[in-house]
């Protein structure tokens, strides 16, 4: 049965603006809401994992085991030494997967070639650690390029993590992106979004069910394929600029249809930075509201996720 995970990034404003919220709070929240596990972003200064000291990692693993929560670790970059370091940390935590994405040169083709060479080497470290690497279609390369890299590496220890909406930044239809990555998908980032009109901000994260991404169709296909896990990532208020065209979608049509104006706040919220400056506590409150709205939709629209419990609106 496909497991449902909760992403730390979807609670980024809790970490930053709700006193006392840390990775142990995330573990408890995931357990209390009926999730099977958590995905944790691990970037300096390591806010969302709350530190990487050995004693802290041992304490975190003990708490995960106490609450019956699994963990996947998320880093960035494909350099073999970097990957090997994070595989070691993932081992200490008992993680199932280590997710990454490409970084480095702005030259897209060079980045793809570097990733091919790096991940072919890193595959051996992943096998030794017993933890598969998952390459994501992040905001750096399209799903078609991820498929190219994984075809070249050709290792069971380097597979894919499919993000529902990221490749829309390259004008790739999300169902096309899913088909491109399908042979390698072991996990996924479940998100929703709208694409704002040109000049208004690009992709905007919204509560699940409130956007135009084919969330139900993608989820249905992933569940039917027996994907090991799906991670819900609350990207309310997140914005990303459109990239160069690598797909055939047209802005304003289908999944790329623009929302009507004025935007429907707070679901379609574009002025996060100003609100953080004025009232950071309100940002944390609205993020938690978006979490609840998303989980209501998932609970009622995806039968396999009916075990989810809806959080108290106050957090």
C-alpha positions in Angstrom: 0.0 0.0 0.0 1.3 3.5 -0.9 2.5 5.4 2.2 1.6 9.1 2.7 4.3 11.4 3.9 4.3 15.1 5.2 7.0 17.5 3.9 8.9 19.8 6.2 8.9 22.6 3.6 5.2 22.7 3.8 5.5 24.0 7.3 8.5 26.3 6.7 6.7 29.3 8.3 5.9 27.2 11.4 9.7 26.6 11.8 10.5 30.3 11.3 7.6 32.1 13.0 6.0 29.8 15.5 8.1 29.6 18.7 9.2 26.1 19.6 8.3 24.4 16.3 11.1 22.1 15.3 11.7 18.7 13.7 10.3 16.9 16.7 7.1 19.0 16.4 6.9 17.9 12.7 7.2 14.2 13.7 4.5 14.6 16.3 2.2 16.5 13.9 2.7 13.8 11.2 1.9 11.1 13.6 -1.1 12.9 15.1 -2.6 13.6 11.6 -2.2 10.0 10.4 0.8 10.2 8.1 3.2 7.3 7.6 6.3 9.4 7.4 8.0 12.8 6.8 10.3 14.3 4.1 12.8 16.7 5.6 14.7 19.3 3.7 18.4 19.5 4.8 20.0 22.7 3.7 22.2 25.0 5.8 21.6 26.2 8.4 19.5 23.0 8.7 16.4 24.7 10.1 14.0 22.0 9.1 16.0 19.1 10.5 16.9 21.3 13.5 20.6 20.3 13.4 22.8 17.5 12.2 25.0 16.8 15.2 25.3 13.0 16.0 23.5 13.3 19.3 20.7 15.2 17.8 20.3 12.6 15.0 20.2 9.8 17.5 17.5 11.6 19.5 15.6 12.2 16.3 15.7 8.6 15.2 14.5 7.5 18.6 11.6 9.9 18.4 10.7 8.7 14.9 10.7 5.1 16.1 8.7 6.0 19.2 6.0 7.7 17.1 6.1 5.1 14.3 7.1 7.6 11.6 9.3 6.9 8.6 11.7 9.5 7.2 13.2 10.5 3.9 16.0 13.1 3.6 16.2 15.8 0.9 19.4 17.5 -0.3 20.5 19.1 -3.5 23.4 18.5 -5.8 24.9 15.4 -7.5 28.6 15.6 -6.5 29.5 12.1 -5.3 31.3 13.3 -2.1 28.2 15.4 -1.2 25.9 12.5 -1.9 28.0 10.1 0.1 28.0 12.5 3.1 24.2 12.7 3.1 23.8 9.0 2.6 25.7 8.6 5.9 23.4 11.0 7.7 20.4 9.2 6.1 21.7 5.9 7.4 22.0 7.4 10.9 18.3 8.3 10.7 17.1 5.1 9.1 15.9 6.9 6.1 14.3 5.1 3.2 15.4 7.4 0.3 17.7 10.4 -0.3 16.3 12.9 -2.7 18.4 15.3 -4.7 18.3 17.5 -7.8 20.9 19.1 -10.1 22.9 22.2 -9.2 25.9 24.0 -10.7 26.4 25.4 -14.1 23.7 27.5 -15.8 24.4 25.7 -19.0 21.5 23.2 -19.1 23.2 20.6 -21.3 26.4 20.7 -19.3 24.3 20.3 -16.1 22.6 17.2 -17.5 25.9 15.6 -18.6 27.5 16.4 -15.2 24.5 14.7 -13.5 24.9 11.6 -15.6 28.5 11.2 -14.6 28.0 12.1 -11.0 25.0 9.9 -10.4 26.6 6.9 -12.1 29.4 7.2 -9.6 27.1 8.0 -6.6 25.0 4.9 -7.4 27.7 2.7 -5.9 27.7 4.7 -2.7 23.9 4.4 -2.5 24.1 0.6 -3.0 26.7 0.4 -0.2 24.4 2.4 2.1 21.3 0.5 1.1 19.5 3.8 0.4 18.3 4.6 -3.1 18.9 8.1 -4.5 15.9 9.8 -6.0 16.4 12.5 -8.7 13.6 15.1 -8.7 12.2 17.1 -11.6 12.9 20.3 -9.7 13.1 23.8 -11.0 16.4 23.2 -12.7 15.7 20.6 -15.4 12.5 19.3 -17.0 11.0 15.8 -16.6 12.3 14.9 -20.0 15.8 15.7 -18.9 15.4 13.7 -15.7 14.3 10.8 -17.8 17.4 11.2 -20.0 19.7 11.2 -16.9 18.1 8.1 -15.4 18.1 6.2 -18.6 21.9 6.9 -18.9 22.6 5.9 -15.2 20.5 2.8 -15.5 20.8 1.8 -11.9 18.2 0.5 -9.4 19.9 2.7 -6.8 19.2 5.9 -8.7 15.5 6.4 -9.4 13.1 9.3 -9.6 10.9 11.5 -7.4 8.1 13.0 -9.4 7.0 16.5 -8.5 3.4 17.2 -9.6 3.9 20.7 -10.8 7.6 21.7 -11.1 7.9 20.8 -14.8 5.0 23.2 -15.6 7.7 25.9 -15.2 9.1 24.6 -18.5 5.7 24.5 -20.2 5.5 20.7 -19.8 2.0 19.3 -19.4 2.1 17.6 -15.9 0.6 14.4 -17.3 3.2 14.3 -20.0 5.9 14.8 -17.3 4.4 11.9 -15.4 4.6 9.7 -18.4 8.2 10.7 -19.1 9.3 9.8 -15.5 7.0 6.9 -14.9 9.5 4.0 -15.2 11.6 5.4 -12.3 9.1 7.0 -9.9 9.5 5.7 -6.3 8.1 8.8 -4.6 6.4 12.0 -5.4 5.7 15.6 -4.2 2.0 16.1 -4.2 1.2 19.8 -4.8 -1.2 22.1 -6.5 -0.7 25.5 -8.2 -2.1 28.1 -10.6 -0.1 29.8 -13.3 -0.5 33.6 -13.1 -0.8 35.7 -16.2 2.4 36.9 -17.8 4.1 39.6 -15.7 2.2 38.7 -12.6 4.5 36.1 -11.0 4.6 32.7 -12.8 3.7 29.6 -10.7 1.8 30.2 -7.4 1.3 27.4 -4.9 -2.2 27.0 -3.5 -4.0 24.6 -1.2 -4.6 21.2 -2.8 -7.8 21.2 -4.9 -7.7 25.0 -5.3 -5.5 25.1 -8.3 -5.4 23.8 -11.9 -2.9 20.9 -11.6 -4.5 17.4 -12.3 -3.9 16.3 -8.7 -6.5 13.6 -8.6 -5.5 12.1 -12.0 -1.8 12.1 -11.1 -2.5 10.6 -7.7 -4.7 7.9 -9.2 -2.1 6.9 -11.7 0.6 6.8 -9.0 -1.5 4.7 -6.7 -2.4 2.3 -9.6 1.3 1.9 -10.3 2.0 0.9 -6.7 4.4 3.8 -6.0 6.0 3.3 -2.6 5.1 6.7 -1.2 3.6 10.1 -1.9 4.7 13.2 0.0 2.2 16.0 0.5 4.0 19.3 0.3 2.0 22.4 1.3 3.4 25.1 -1.0 0.8 27.8 -0.2 2.1 31.2 -1.2 5.2 29.9 -2.9 6.1 31.6 -6.2 8.5 30.7 -9.0 9.1 32.4 -12.4 8.4 30.5 -15.6 11.5 29.2 -17.3 12.5 28.7 -20.9 10.1 26.6 -23.0 10.8 22.9 -23.1 7.3 21.6 -23.5 4.3 22.4 -25.7 1.8 23.8 -23.3 0.2 27.2 -23.9 -0.2 29.8 -21.1 -3.9 30.5 -20.4 -5.1 27.0 -21.6 -5.9 23.8 -19.8 -3.8 23.2 -16.7 -2.1 26.5 -17.4 -5.3 28.5 -17.3 -4.8 31.8 -15.4 -6.9 32.5 -12.3 -9.5 35.2 -12.4 -8.7 38.5 -10.9 -8.8 39.8 -8.3 -7.1 36.7 -6.8 -9.0 34.7 -4.2 -7.1 35.4 -1.0 -6.0 33.8 1.2 -5.8 30.7 -1.0 -4.2 32.6 -3.9 -1.7 34.8 -1.9 1.1 36.6 -3.6 2.4 39.1 -1.1 4.0 36.8 1.5 7.1 38.9 2.0 5.2 42.0 3.0 3.0 40.0 5.4 6.1 38.4 6.9 7.5 41.9 7.6 4.2 43.2 9.0 2.9 40.1 10.8 5.0 36.9 10.7 2.6 35.1 13.1 -0.2 35.6 10.6 1.8 33.9 7.9 2.3 30.9 10.1 -1.4 30.9 10.8 -2.4 31.1 7.1 0.1 28.3 6.2 -1.6 26.1 8.8 -5.0 27.0 7.4 -3.8 26.0 4.0 -2.5 22.7 5.5 -6.0 22.0 6.8 -7.8 22.9 3.6 -5.5 20.6 1.6 -6.0 17.7 4.0 -9.8 18.1 3.8 -9.6 17.8 0.1 -7.2 14.8 0.2 -9.3 13.0 2.8 -12.6 13.4 0.9 -11.3 13.1 -2.7 -8.7 10.3 -2.5 -10.2 7.3 -0.8 -6.7 5.8 -0.1 -6.0 8.8 2.1 -9.2 8.7 4.1 -7.1 7.9 7.3 -5.9 11.5 7.4 -7.1 13.6 10.3 -7.8 17.3 9.9 -5.7 19.5 12.1 -7.1 21.9 14.7 -7.3 25.3 12.9 -5.1 27.0 15.5 -2.2 24.6 15.2 
